[in-house]
Amino acid sequence: MRADQLCQAHRMAETVLVLGGRSEIGLAVARRLAAGNTVVLAARRSADLDAEEKALRDAGAAAVDRVEFDADDLDAHRAVLLDVVRRHGRLDVVVVAFGILGDQARAERDPAHAVEIVHTDYVAHVAVLLHLAAILREQGHGQLVVFSSVAGARVRRANFVYGSAKAGLDGFASGLADSLHGSGVRLLLVRPGFVVGRMTDGMKPAPFSSTPDQVADATVAALKAGRGEVWVPKVLRPVFAVLGHAPRALWRRMPR
């Protein structure tokens, strides 16, 4: 047996929790972390996650568990998380992958829909991340993965409701990461560009678009390297450094 195989065989198995168990990106990250580990998929209608469970078992997961989780039910967050800890002992990696894109045109006509987007993409994240931070602090270790977006780097007229939620999440997660410094808990903030997948089906891809697998590859590489943030693809970081200074008259005409 090679040294790397021996190390793999003797390392302690981990628990990977995916909040948003149907998320293409979340599942792609989990597949890359699955080998020899327990993966917990948290989603609404968790009984319908057969295909997702099979993908993880095919990727080498030692066990796959499912739990009911509604991101918008803030009052239930803590109980769901503590139940996972009770059943599996601890949380080693938590991938926070739920969210909605919403409909910008509808949101401008219907404030209730705008609030729905902001509630899921910002408020629910704030609530669950604070619960997770407390649990992981008590453990003394753990890794959080939070998905922001370049849509929040500078909010565009074309998707300002979704973009504003991501901008809020980006700022919150950055501050939370600083608050966790020295606790043994690390937070990785991922800023993807346009991702070609179910959420964007039917939309014209933006420049520098990526796939869920490409986002997952970059995310897992950043986790293993101990980084605090990653842009996907990495070219978007200098691009947005420049675009952040674009004149407002030009910026308001930028597409999604």
N, C-alpha and C positions, 0 to 999 in steps of 0.2 A: 504493500500500500504506500503510495506517495505521501510525502509530508503534508501536502495541502489536503489530501483526502483524509489523513489521520486527524488533522486539526478539525476538519468539517465534522468528522464522526464523533469527536469528543466535545465539541463546543456545546454550550447550553442552548437548548431550543428557545426561541423567542416567540412572543405573542405580537402579531401584527393586526391592528384594528383598522378597518376601513370604514369611515363614516361616509355613507353614500355608496353602498355596495354594488350599485349598478353603473356607477361612473366608469366610462371607458378609460380615463386616465388613472383613476384610483385602482381599477382592476389590473391595468397594465403594470403599475408600480407593485401591486401585491404579488403578481406572478413572478416578478423579478426577485422578490424577497421571500418567496414561499418555501423554497427547498429546506426540508427538515423542520419547518416552523409551523405553528398554529396560526391560521388566518381567520379572523372574525369579520364577517360581513354584516354591517348594520344598515338596514334600509327598511322602508315601508314594504309591506307584502313580502316579507323575507322568505316565506314558503315558496315563492316563485323564482328563487335564485339557483335553480338546478344547473343551468348552463354556466353560471359564474363559478359555482362550487366545482364543477367538473374541470373547468379551465385551471383552477388552482391545484386540484389534485393531480392533474396531468403535469403541472409544473413542479410537483414534488412536495406539496404541502403535507406535513405529518397529520394534520387534522384541519378541518374547516368547520366553523361554527357559524350560525346565523342568529341575529337578534333583531327584534323589531325596533326601528328607530325612525322617528319623524322629526326632522330638523326643526320644523316650525313649532313643535310642542316644547317650548322652553322649559316648562315645569317638569318635564319627564327626563331631561338630559342627565341629571346627576344620578338618578336611580338606574338608568340604563348603563351608564359607565361603571358604577359600583357593582352592578350585577356581573358585568364582564370581568372585572377584577376578581370578584368572588369565585367565579367559575374557572378562571385561568391563572390566577395568582398575581399577575402583574401585566402592565402594558409596556412593551419595549419600543414599538414604533406605532404611531397613530397617524394615519393619512386622512386628512379632512378634505373630502372630495365632493361634497354635495354642493348643489347650486343650480340656479336657473338663469337662462338668458333673458327670457321675457320678450315682450313685443314693444319696441320703443314707441311706435305710432299709437298703439293702444294705450300705453302708459301716459302719453301726453293728453289723451282724451279722458282717461279714466284714472284718477288719482289712486283708487283702490288697487289697481294693478301695479302702479308704480310702487306703492307701499309693499305689496306682495314681493316684488323683486328685491327691494331693499331689506325687507325682513329676512328673507332666506339667505341672501348673499352677504349681508352685513350683520344684522342683529343676531341671527341664530349662530353665526360664527363667533361673535363676541361671547355669547353665553356659553357655548360648548367649550371654547378654548380656555376660558377662565376655569371651568370645572376641570378640564384636563390638566391645566397647569398646576392646580392644587393637588391633584392625584399624583402626578409625576414628581412634583416637589417632595411629597411625602415618601415616595419610593426612593428618591435620591438619584434617579436616572430616567432616561427615556428620550425619544426623539419625536418631535411634532413636524408634520409636513403640511404646509398651508399653501393653497393655490390662489395667488393674486392674479393679475393680468396686466398686460401693457395698456389695456383699456383704462386702467386707473392711473397710469403714469402721467398722462395729461388727458383730461376728460374731453371727449369730442362731442360736438352737437349731434352727430348721427346716432350715438348710443349713450347719451349722458345719464340716463337713469341707472343702467347696468354699470357704466363706467364710474359713476359717483360711489356706488356701493363697493366696487373693487378698490377705489381710491381710499375709502374709509378702512376697508379691511387691510390694505397694504400698510397704512399708518399704524393701525392697531397692532398688527402682527409684528411690525418692526419694534414697536415699543415693548410688546410682550417679550420678544426675544431678548431685549436689553434687560428686562426685569428678571429673566431667568438666568442671566450670566452668573456663573459660580455655583449654581444649584445642582449641577449634574444633568440638567435637562437642556436640550438644544432644540431650537426651532429653525427649520429650513423654509424660507419663503421662496416660492417658485413663481416667476413672472412669464408665463407663456404669451406668445402672440396669438394670431388666429390659429385655431386648432381645427383641422378638418375631421369632423366626426358627426355623431348623431345630433348634438346640440346645434351645429351650424349647417345641417343638411339643407341643401337648396340655396345656400348663400354663396356668392362668389368669393373664393379665397383671397385674402389680402396678401400683399407681398410678405415674404419671409414666413409663410405659414408652415405649420408642422403637423404631425400626426400624433395621436395618443401614445404610440410606441416611442416616438422620438422624444416626447416630453418625459415619458417614464424613464428612458435611458439617461437623460440628463439629470433627472431627479435622483435616481439611485446612485449615479456617479457622484453627485454633490453630497448625498448622505454619507457615502463611504469616505469621502474626502473631508468630512466635517465642516463643510461650508455653511454659511448662514443665508445665502441667497443665490439664485441662479436665474438667468434670463434664457428663454428658449425660443428660437435659437439665440446664441450668445451675441450675434451681430446686432440684435435689437437694443442692447444697452447703449452702444455709441450712437445708434440711429436716434433713439429717444433723447439722448443728451443734446443732440442738435435740434430735434423737433421741439423740444421744450422751450426753445427760444424763437420759434416761428411766429411771425406777426399774427395777431388775433384775427385779422381780416382774412388771412390765408387759412388759419387753423379751423375756422368755423365751416369751411368748405371741404374739410377732409372727410373722406368716406369712413365707414365703420372700420 
